[in-house]
Amino acid sequence: MTSRTLLATALLSALLPLTGCQDREAQAAAQAQAQAAAAEQAAEAAERDFEAAVAAENWPLAKAQADVLLARHPGTDAADRVRAQFDAVKAKGDAERETARTAALWSYDTRPAGGGQQVSAMLYARDAVDVDGSGAKRVRLIFRDHPEWGRSSYLVLDAGDFDCYPSCRVRVRVDDGEPRRMAANRPQTDEAIAMFIDDERALWRLLDGATTVAIEFPVKAGGTRTAVFEVAGLDRARMPGWN
């Protein structure tokens, strides 16, 4: 074998590892590119589902789809586009859930009474209240429209009693506003532990647009107690003639 042949053979042997290394690098680059393209394709499909939910104004679903897309495909262009809308979609979803929650706090009833139909709307206080030392118990706020007795608004206790016979004044605060004093009375009856707020129309109007209404009332055990009601979910149409 000539020296020229030996040199060519040596050069070829030296180049073979470099060629194999370059092939592996090319294959890895191609594989990474294919994976990135597949991820982008999957992200774009998820983005279409997200956009469909946004178009339908289904905010909880849109947020859920955004959560999945951002978790599974965080580095994609589709993820960047969805991320730009995420805060607004989340805020709308949260507001929708809060609206549903507060609406579910109210209960409505229609029943025969006095030759007609009695209609009422009732809401429990956000927190139970201890009015007599026997432990915290529920307080109810009720608006009632009775065929014979007319319209009324009143609080009902499960235990203890109001110190409001024959009359008293309660303090009503709407959200963070200044308290308003309103006349009230405890009827002389054992049928229910109830205290009527005399100006039911004024109280009803105070609820319009309010988030919470706090009512401070005197109790027989001494002092006053406060019941806070989350009123934002009231369906005013359920009480015809009050608005």
C-alpha positions as CSV (number, residue, x, y, z in Angstrom):
1,M,0.0,0.0,0.0
2,T,1.4,3.3,-1.1
3,S,1.8,6.2,1.3
4,R,-0.8,8.1,-0.6
5,T,-3.3,5.3,0.0
6,L,-2.4,5.1,3.6
7,L,-3.1,8.8,4.0
8,A,-6.5,8.6,2.3
9,T,-7.5,5.7,4.5
10,A,-6.5,7.6,7.6
11,L,-8.4,10.7,6.5
12,L,-11.5,8.6,5.8
13,S,-11.3,6.9,9.2
14,A,-11.0,10.3,10.9
15,L,-14.1,11.7,9.0
16,L,-16.4,8.7,9.7
17,P,-17.1,9.6,13.4
18,L,-17.7,13.2,12.5
19,T,-20.3,12.2,9.8
20,G,-22.0,9.8,12.3
21,C,-22.1,12.6,14.9
22,Q,-23.6,15.1,12.4
23,D,-26.2,12.5,11.4
24,R,-27.3,12.1,15.0
25,E,-27.5,15.8,15.5
26,A,-29.5,16.2,12.4
27,Q,-31.9,13.5,13.5
28,A,-32.2,15.0,16.9
29,A,-32.9,18.4,15.4
30,A,-35.5,17.0,13.1
31,Q,-37.1,15.1,15.9
32,A,-37.3,18.2,18.1
33,Q,-38.8,20.2,15.2
34,A,-41.4,17.5,14.6
35,Q,-42.3,17.4,18.3
36,A,-42.6,21.2,18.4
37,A,-44.8,21.2,15.3
38,A,-47.0,18.5,16.9
39,A,-47.2,20.5,20.1
40,E,-48.2,23.6,18.2
41,Q,-50.8,21.7,16.3
42,A,-52.3,20.2,19.5
43,A,-52.2,23.7,21.1
44,E,-54.0,25.3,18.1
45,A,-56.7,22.6,18.4
46,A,-57.1,23.4,22.1
47,E,-57.1,27.1,21.2
48,R,-60.0,26.6,18.8
49,D,-62.0,25.0,21.6
50,F,-61.1,27.8,23.9
51,E,-62.2,30.4,21.4
52,A,-65.5,28.6,20.8
53,A,-66.2,28.7,24.5
54,V,-65.4,32.4,24.6
55,A,-67.7,33.0,21.6
56,A,-70.4,31.2,23.5
57,E,-69.6,33.2,26.6
58,N,-69.2,30.0,28.6
59,W,-66.6,31.5,30.8
60,P,-66.1,28.6,33.2
61,L,-65.5,26.2,30.3
62,A,-63.2,28.7,28.6
63,K,-61.1,29.1,31.7
64,A,-60.9,25.3,32.1
65,Q,-59.7,24.9,28.5
66,A,-57.2,27.7,29.0
67,D,-55.8,26.0,32.1
68,V,-55.3,22.7,30.2
69,L,-53.7,24.4,27.2
70,L,-51.3,26.4,29.3
71,A,-50.3,23.4,31.4
72,R,-49.7,21.0,28.5
73,H,-48.3,23.4,25.9
74,P,-46.8,26.4,27.7
75,G,-44.2,27.3,25.1
76,T,-46.4,27.5,22.1
77,D,-47.6,30.5,20.1
78,A,-51.2,29.4,20.8
79,A,-50.5,29.4,24.6
80,D,-49.2,33.0,24.3
81,R,-52.3,34.1,22.6
82,V,-54.6,32.4,25.1
83,R,-52.5,33.7,28.0
84,A,-53.2,37.2,26.9
85,Q,-56.9,36.6,27.3
86,F,-56.7,34.5,30.5
87,D,-57.2,37.2,33.2
88,A,-60.3,38.6,31.5
89,V,-61.8,35.2,31.0
90,K,-61.1,34.2,34.6
91,A,-62.7,37.3,35.9
92,K,-65.8,36.7,33.9
93,G,-65.9,33.1,35.1
94,D,-65.5,34.1,38.7
95,A,-68.3,36.7,38.4
96,E,-70.6,34.1,36.8
97,R,-70.0,31.6,39.6
98,E,-70.5,34.3,42.2
99,T,-73.8,35.3,40.6
100,A,-75.0,31.7,40.6
101,R,-73.9,31.3,44.2
102,T,-75.7,34.3,45.5
103,A,-78.8,33.6,43.5
104,A,-79.0,30.1,45.1
105,L,-79.0,31.7,48.6
106,W,-82.6,33.0,48.0
107,S,-85.7,30.8,48.1
108,Y,-89.1,31.8,46.8
109,D,-92.5,30.4,47.7
110,T,-96.1,30.8,46.4
111,R,-99.0,29.3,48.2
112,P,-102.8,29.8,48.6
113,A,-103.7,32.2,51.4
114,G,-106.5,34.5,52.3
115,G,-108.5,33.8,49.1
116,G,-105.5,34.5,46.9
117,Q,-101.8,33.7,46.6
118,Q,-99.1,34.5,49.2
119,V,-95.7,35.2,47.6
120,S,-92.5,35.4,49.6
121,A,-88.7,35.6,49.2
122,M,-86.5,34.4,52.0
123,L,-82.7,34.6,52.7
124,Y,-80.6,33.2,55.6
125,A,-78.0,35.5,57.1
126,R,-74.4,34.7,55.9
127,D,-73.4,33.7,59.5
128,A,-75.4,32.3,62.3
129,V,-75.9,34.6,65.3
130,D,-76.0,33.9,69.0
131,V,-78.8,36.0,70.4
132,D,-79.3,34.5,73.8
133,G,-76.2,32.6,74.8
134,S,-77.5,29.3,73.6
135,G,-75.2,29.2,70.6
136,A,-75.2,30.6,67.1
137,K,-78.4,30.0,65.2
138,R,-79.8,31.1,61.8
139,V,-81.5,34.4,61.2
140,R,-83.9,34.8,58.3
141,L,-84.9,37.9,56.3
142,I,-88.3,37.5,54.6
143,F,-90.3,39.7,52.2
144,R,-93.9,38.6,52.0
145,D,-96.9,39.7,49.9
146,H,-100.1,38.4,51.5
147,P,-103.6,38.9,50.0
148,E,-105.1,40.1,53.3
149,W,-102.2,41.5,55.2
150,G,-100.4,43.2,52.4
151,R,-96.7,43.5,52.0
152,S,-94.2,43.1,54.8
153,S,-90.5,42.5,55.6
154,Y,-89.3,40.9,58.8
155,L,-86.6,39.0,60.5
156,V,-87.2,35.6,62.1
157,L,-85.1,33.9,64.8
158,D,-84.8,30.2,65.6
159,A,-84.2,30.9,69.3
160,G,-84.1,33.9,71.8
161,D,-86.2,36.9,71.1
162,F,-86.2,40.5,69.9
163,D,-86.4,43.4,72.4
164,C,-88.7,45.3,70.1
165,Y,-92.2,45.3,71.7
166,P,-94.2,47.3,71.0
167,S,-91.6,49.1,68.8
168,C,-87.9,49.9,68.3
169,R,-85.5,51.1,65.7
170,V,-82.9,49.0,63.9
171,R,-79.8,50.0,62.0
172,V,-79.5,49.0,58.4
173,R,-76.2,49.2,56.5
174,V,-75.9,48.6,52.8
175,D,-72.4,47.4,51.8
176,D,-69.9,50.0,53.3
177,G,-72.5,52.8,53.4
178,E,-73.6,54.8,56.4
179,P,-76.1,53.0,58.7
180,R,-79.7,54.0,58.4
181,R,-82.2,53.8,61.2
182,M,-85.5,52.2,60.5
183,A,-88.6,51.7,62.6
184,A,-89.5,48.1,63.6
185,N,-91.9,46.2,65.8
186,R,-92.2,42.8,67.5
187,P,-95.9,41.6,67.2
188,Q,-97.4,40.0,70.3
189,T,-97.6,36.5,69.0
190,D,-96.0,33.2,69.7
191,E,-96.4,31.8,66.2
192,A,-92.9,32.9,65.2
193,I,-90.0,34.9,66.7
194,A,-90.5,37.6,64.2
195,M,-89.7,41.4,64.1
196,F,-91.2,43.5,61.3
197,I,-89.3,46.3,59.7
198,D,-92.1,48.8,59.2
199,D,-91.0,50.5,55.9
200,E,-90.8,47.3,53.8
201,R,-90.7,49.3,50.5
202,A,-87.7,51.3,51.7
203,L,-85.9,48.2,52.7
204,W,-86.7,46.5,49.4
205,R,-85.3,49.5,47.5
206,L,-82.1,49.4,49.6
207,L,-81.4,45.9,48.3
208,D,-81.4,47.0,44.6
209,G,-77.8,46.9,43.5
210,A,-76.5,46.0,46.9
211,T,-74.0,43.2,47.7
212,T,-74.7,42.9,51.5
213,V,-77.2,44.3,53.9
214,A,-76.4,44.3,57.6
215,I,-79.3,44.7,60.1
216,E,-78.5,45.4,63.8
217,F,-81.4,44.7,66.1
218,P,-82.0,44.7,69.9
219,V,-82.4,41.4,71.7
220,K,-84.0,40.4,75.0
221,A,-80.8,38.9,76.3
222,G,-79.4,42.4,76.2
223,G,-77.6,44.6,73.7
224,T,-77.8,44.3,70.0
225,R,-76.9,41.7,67.4
226,T,-76.1,42.0,63.7
227,A,-77.1,39.7,60.9
228,V,-75.4,40.2,57.5
229,F,-77.3,39.1,54.4
230,E,-75.7,38.5,50.9
231,V,-78.5,40.0,48.9
232,A,-77.0,40.4,45.4
233,G,-78.7,37.3,44.0
234,L,-82.2,38.5,44.6
235,D,-84.5,37.9,41.6
236,R,-86.7,40.9,41.9
237,A,-89.1,39.7,39.3
238,R,-90.2,36.9,41.7
239,M,-92.0,39.5,43.8
240,P,-94.3,41.3,41.3
241,G,-95.4,44.8,42.3
242,W,-92.6,45.5,44.7
243,N,-90.3,47.2,42.3
